[in-house]
Amino acid sequence: MTTTRDSQKVHPVRRTGSACSSPVRRPRRTFRPAVVALILLLIASATPAAAQDRYDVIIRNGRVLDGSGNPWFRADVALRGDRIAAVGDLDGAQAGREIDAAGLYVAPGFIDSHSHAAGSLVSEEESDAQLLLAQGVTTVLINPDGGGAVDLAAQRAALLKHGLGVNVAQLAAHGSIRRAVMGSEDRLATETELESMRALVRSAMEAGAFGLSTGPFYVPGSYSDTRELVELAKVASEYGGAYTSHIRDESNYTIGLVAAVDEVIQVAREADLPAVVTHIKALGPPVWGYAHAVVQRIARARNEGLQVYADQYPYLASSTGLGAALLPRWAQAGGRDSLVARFDDPDVMPRIRAAMVENLARRGGADRIQFRNFPPDPSVLGRTLAEVAAAWSMAPIDAAVAMLRQGNASIISFNMNEQDVKTFMRQPWTMTSSDGGSRGFPHPRTFGAFPRKIRVYVLDEQVVDLASALRSMTSLPAQVFRIPHRGAIRPGAYADLVVFDLENLRDRATFEDPIQLAEGMIHVFVNGRAAISDGQFTGSLDGRVLRQGEK
């Protein structure tokens, strides 16, 4: 239970008098400098506290987790404008609004280091970002996996058109840039094409991007080699950016999980920038248990002095496209028309089908694939590939091909092992992310990733402690992506803050019913303005599109 109150304005007393109130002439006095200093000090100390320490908001008596990973401490937090003005014992200070946070936790607003929210945030209906704010998220990094806008200035304008409920940090998207330069051709870039891609990355960085995202698992990024990734990451490095990658292989599709992590480490080494294995996982039964090998690889790189990190969502299921999950990459070269032509080629289709059978096995079978978006037939949403195939009286692969002929489908794939998830989560270099969007029949991570980590993996299973979990959501992503003055509670930092009830903090979204807001956020501030107040959305649109290098 919280209470708020508006304090009354207090005005300092002004003492007035006549400069010539008496005709009597008084002897002139002289004062030594030390005496003058003492008088000025006494005058200053007599000034009412309200005149000295007047704030817009004071959050009192909360358990403050400052984002550093240190344990909570009892303190008041004062806001003035869009910044945190003071932290500590503010007894005697006054504010336009005071919040009693006794029994509640106060933390920096959460930073989602991997978000697909751009599509919803540009829409008038969802620009207020309620599903993010309900989780405590106040900043998102968009254009992940190498996908997203090429022209970041245009994207920025679209994001600001209807206002924003949260802050947005953009990434340069390698896959989109490659497609703009050379389409979906299955070949290495020429030097001329590589230079064109460098120019587009440079343009994105100059527009304020916080780094380069890649997805060499996906078409067309999968047609690149490591050299191409390194050369483009070098451009991001020139501007202080980071590198984040949906790695080339999270299972044993091509080069294997460990080799794909090694590729990220190579980019970090040769381009000299922080590098992130995004939504880190060991995907599918063939690589369950590989988390320890991956952790050793990253630990060795960090001991070498490389800045290698990961982010992770706290679920056992991933989400991707049906084509990305099942089709061999060579079959997707040239785009959709070329794919359909290969389906119709009796000499080629058997090779595609054989590869799809292997890829389905990697993901644990047809009963582990759940559909979350398929515009040609919405009736399949929430059903598994096994269920759809049975309803259509087809083999699962044939049902998948029939769907891919009509268009791609988004899927949820139940393919992870709990012990691997916990092993990755315990690492001090692992950030928290959602990998969420908001369209169709979403993965529940879209609505619940951050509260779920706290509820399930902090409180219920005690995999990590609360302070460490909060660090993974706040100061760590701010450090990795060099987002200044966010992710921390300290004077001078931006006032992105959450006040939550730990006992009642929980995710409500499920795989069967994913569109449910999280609970437990009592107050959320974005740039010093209340976006959630006493558990209710205010409709505030005080988010910003951030720029790399801004102070």
N, C-alpha and C positions, 0 to 999 in steps of 0.2 A: 504494500500500500504506500503510495506516495502522496504528498500534498504540495501544493504550490501556493505562493502568495505574492502579491504585488506590494512592495514596500512603499511607504510614503517618501516623497522627496524631502530632503533635509537641506536647508540653505544655511551656510555659515553666517553668523551675525556680523554685520558691518557696523563698525564704530565710527561715528561722525562727530564733528565738533567745529567750532569757529577758529580759524587761524589767528584772529585778533580779538579774542573774547575779553581781554583786559588791557587797560592802558598802562598797567604797571610794567616797567622794563625790568627784565630778569637778567642776571649776569650770564654771560655766554659760558657754556660748559664744553669741555672737550672730552672725548672718550678714547680710550686706548683700543687698538684693533681687537684685542682679545675680548674686551667687554662688549664691543659691537657684535662679535661673532656669537657670544653667549646670548645676547638679546635676540638675535635673529633665530637662534636655535629654539629659544623659549616660545617665540611667536609661531614658528613652524609646528612645534609640538602641541600648541594650543589649538591648531586648526582642526575642525571636526573631522572624524574618521571618514564620514560619508563624502566629504569633499576630496579626500585623498584617495579612497578606495571604493569608488563607485563603479560597479560593473553592470553589464547587461543581464547576466545570469550567474548565479552561484549554485552549484550542486554541492550540497552539504552532507557530511557524515557517511559518504560512500566508502566502500572497500575498493581502493584504486589499484587496478592492474595497469601499469603504465606502458605495457607492450614490450618491455625489455626482457621478459622472462623471469624477472624477480617476483617474489611473493607479493601479495596485495598489502597495502598499507592504508591506514585510515587518514583521509584528508578531504578538504574541500577543494573544489575546482571552479575557478571563476573564468567567465567568458566576457570578452569585450570585442565587439565587431565580429570578424570571422576568425579570431585567434583565441587561444587559451592565454589568459592574462596572468593567472596566478594559481599555484598549487600549494596547499598547506593548511595551516590553521588560520582561517579567515574570520575568526570571531571579531565582531565589530564592524566588518566591512558590510556594505549594503549593495543591493542590486535591484534592477527593475523586476526581476523574477527570481525567486529562490525555490529550489527543489530539495526536498528532504529525501535523501537516498539511503537512509538507515536500513540496513539489512540487504541492500542491493549492491551490485558490482558496477563499477565505472571503468570503462576501457576505451581505447582508441577505436574509431570506426573500422570495420573489417575491410580488407583489401582483397578482392577476388582476382587472383593473378591469371585466371584463364576463364574468360566469359564470352559466350555467344549472344550477349544481350543487345548488341548493336541494332539488330533488326526490330526489336520491340521498342527500344529507347527512341528511335526516330519517329515512332507513331504517336499521334496525339493521345490515343487511348492508354498507352503504357509508358509514356515518358516519365510519369511520376515514380516509376520503379518500385511500386509497393512490394512486390515479391522479393526484391533485394533488401529493402529497408527492414522488412519483417525479420530477416535473418541477421540484421545488424551490419549489412554491407553498405558502405558509403562510397567506395571507389571500385571501379571495374577496369580491367585491361581487356580491350577488345581486339578483334582481328587475329585470333589465335590459329594454330595449325596451318599457317601459310595461307589462310583464306580471309577474305574481307576486301575492303576498299583499296584501290590503288591510289586514287586522288584523296588524300587525307584532308585537304582543305575543304573539298566539297562535302566529305563525310562530316567534318566538324560543323559546317553550316547546317546540315540536315539534323544533326543531333541537337543543335541549339534552337532550331525553329520553334519547337513547342515548349522549350524549357526542359530541364533535367532534374530528376529527383536525387540523383547521385552524381559523383564525379566520374569522368571517363578519361582513361589514358589510352591512346592509340598505339598500335604496333604496325610496322610495315609488313605486308603479307607477301612472302616469297612466291607462293603458288599463284596468286593472282597476278603478280608482276611477271612471272614467267609466262603465264597464259597470254598476257597482254603483248608480250614481245614475240613469242613463238608458238602460241596455240597449245595444243595437246600433243605435240609431236614427241615420239619416243626416241629421243636422241640427245646427245650432249649439245650444249650451246656453243656456237662459234664465238670467237673473240669479239666480233662486232655485236652479237646478241648479248654477250656477257657485259659489255660496256653499256649497252642500252639498259640492262637490268640494274647495273650499278647506278646509273643516272636516276632511275626511278626510286631506288632505295634512298639515294641522297636527297631527292626531292621530298620524300616522306619524312626523313629525319629533320630536314630543315622546316617542315611543317609542324614539328613538335613530337614526332614519334619517340617512344621510349625504348625502341629496339626493333629487332627483326624476328618475326615468327616464321617457322618453316613446318612443312608437313611432308617429308619425303616418303611417308607411307601412302600418301594420296596422289592421285593424278592431278596436275602434271608434275608436282614436286618429286614424285618417285622416279622421274626420268632424269633428274639431276645427279651429278656426282658430288663427292665430298668437296672437291676443289671449288665448285660453283658456290656451295654453301659457305665455305671459308671466305671466298673473295667478296661475297655480298655482306657477310658478317663484319668484315674489315671496315666497310663503309659505316655500318652502324657503330662500330667501335670508335671511329673518329669523332662521333658526336656524343660519346658517353653512353651509348645504348647497350642493351643486353641482347642475348640470343635465346629464344625459347623454341623447342622443337617437339612436335609429335614425331617421335623417332621412327626411323625407317622400318623397324620391325619390333613389335612388342611381344612376339611369339617366336615361331620358327618358320615364318612365311618365306623369307629370303635369306638375309644374312644372319638372322638370329638376334635375340634380345641383347645379349652381352655385347656383340659387335656393334649393334645400333647405339648402345650407350657409349661405346668407345668413340663412335663418330662425333657425338656431342662433345666429348672431352677433347677430341682433336680440334674441333672448331674453337673451343675455349682457349686452347693452347696457341693455335696459329693466328687467330684473330685478336687475341688478348682482350677478352671481354667476359663478363659473367654469362654462363650458359646454363640453361634449365632443361632437364628432362621433364616435359610437361605431362600431366596426369600419369605419373609413373605407375607401372603395373607389370605383372607377369601374366600375360593373357593366354588362357587356355591350359588344359591339362598337360600338354607337352613341356611347358616351362614352369609349372608350379614348383615352388621351392627355389627358384633362381634368384629370389630377392637378395639372399645373402651374397651371391656372386656379384650382383649389381652394386650393392652397398660397398663391398670391398673395392670395386673398381673406382667408385666415386670417392671413397675415403683416400685411396692411393693418390688420385689426382689432386685432391685438396691438400694432402701432405706435400705434394710437389709444388704447391703454391697457386694452383689453378682455382678459379672461382666457379665451381660446379654445384648446382642446386637441383632440386626437383620440386614439383607441386603435385598434389594428390587430392582426389575427392574421396570421401569416406563411405564407399559402397563396394559391393562385390560384383556389380554389373557395370558394363561400359555402354556407350551409345555411339553409333556411327551410321553410315549408309549401308543398305543391303549390298550394293555393288562393291563398296570398299571392303566389306567383310568377306565376300565370297568370290568376286571375280579376280582372275589374274590380271596384273597391270597391263601386260602386253595386249590384252583383249580390249582395253579401254582407250588405246591410242587413237587419236584422231577424232574423238568425241562420240556422241551418241549414235549418229548415223552409221559410223564405222562399226560400232559395237553390234548394232542390229544386223548389219550386213554379215558380220562374222557368225551371228546366231543362225543365219540362213544358209551359210556355207557348209555343206555336208562334210567337207574335208577338215574344217576348222572346229566345228561345234563339238565333236567328241573330245578334243583337247581342252576346250573351255569347260565342258561338263566334268571331266576328270579332275581338273584343278579345283572346281567348285566343291566336289565331293571331299577333297582333302581339306579345303578351307573350312567347310562346315564341321568336319571332325575336329579341327583345331579349336573351334569355339564350343565344343561339347555336344553338338547335335542340334536337330531341328526344334527340340523342346526347350532349348535355351535361347532361342531367338524370339523376341516379342516385338510386334510392330507398334510404332508410336506415331507414324505419319505416313500416309499414302493417299494423296489427293484423288487418284482415279477410283479408289474404293475405300471410303472411310470405315466401312463395316469391319475391316480387318484390325482396326486399332485396338490394342490391348490383348490381341490373340497371338498365339505362338505360330511359328512357321509350321510346326507339326499339326496344329489345329486347322490352319488354313488349308494345308495340303490334303488333310483328311476330308474337309468339307468340299474340296474341289476334285476329290478322287484322283489325286496325283501323287507322285513321289515328291518329297520335299524340294529336291533340286529342280524338278520340272515346274513346280509351283513358283519357285524363286525366279526362274527364267521368264515365266509368263508375266510376273510382276515387273521385271526389269524391262521387258518389251514395252510396257505401258509408261514407265518412268521409274525413277529410283524411289525407294522407300527408306524411311528412317527406322532404325531398330534399336532395341535394348538387348544387349548380349550378356547373359549371366555366365561369366567366364573366369572369375578370379577366386583365389584361395585366401581364406581369412588370415592365415599366418603370414602370407606375403604382404597383405595390406597392413598388418600391424608392424611388421619389420620395417617397411618403408616409413610408416608414420612416426616411429620412434626417433628417426634421424634428425639431428638439429638443423640440417640443411633442407628439410622438407617443408614447404609452404602448404597452406590449405587453399584449395580452389574448388569451383563448382563444375566447370565445363558445361554450364547450363545455358539454356535459351528460354523461350516461353511459347513456342508454337506447337500446334498439333496436340499429341498425347505425350507430354514431356517425360523425360527421366525425372524421378523425384528429387534428384540433386538440384534441379532448377529452383525448387522451392525450399529445400531443407538442408543443403550441404553443411553450412556452418553450425547451426544448432545441433545437427546430428552428431558432428564430431565431438562436441562438448557433452551431449547427453549420453551417447553410446560409448565413446572411447575414452572420455575423461571420467564421467560419473559412474557409469555402469560397469565398464570393464577395466578401467584404470590403466589403460595402455600408456597414456601420457598424463601429466598433471595439468591443472587448469592454466597456470602461468605459461607453461611451454606451448600449450595449444593456442593461447591468445597471441603469443609471440609469432607463431606460424601464420597468423591471420593479419598481423599488423606491422610491426617493425621489420620483420624479415622480408616480406615483399617490398616494403618501402626501400629497404637497403639494396635488395637485388636489382630493382628497376630504377634506383636512384630517383625516387619521388620525394622531393624535399619537404620537410616540415609536416609530414603525415605519418600515421602509424605509431604515434607516440603521444603520451600525455606529459607535457612540459610547457612552461611559459614560452610563448612565441610560436608554438606549433599551431597548425590550423585546427579549428574547433570542430573536427569530425569525431563525434563521441557517441558511445552507446551506454545506456544504463539498463541493466537487465536483472531479472529475477532468476537466479540460478536454479532454484527449486522448480520453477515452472517453465524453464527454457526447454523447448523441444521442437523437433520437426514433426509435422503431421502428414506430409506427403508420402504416399506409398506407391508401389509399382501398380497396384490395382486402381488407386484413386490419387493421382499425383498432383492435382491442382488444388492444393491446400496450403494456406499461408502458415508459416512457422509462428510459434507463440513464445512469449517471455520477454520481448523487448518493450520496456516501459517508456523510455525516452531515447530518441535518436536525433542527433544534431549533425547537420551537414553545413560546413562552413559557417558555424555559429548560429544557424537557424534551426528551429525544431521541425523535423520531418515527421516524427512520432512524438506525441505528447500525452502522458498519462495513458499510454497504450492505444491511442487513436491517431490515425494518419491526419496530418494537418493540410495536405495538399501543397505543401511548400515545394517550390522548384528552384532550389538554391545550389544545385550541382553545377559543375563547370567542366569544360573540356580542358584538361591539363596539357601543358607543353613541357617537354624535356628541357631542362635548364632554367625554367622559371623559379623564382625564389618565393 
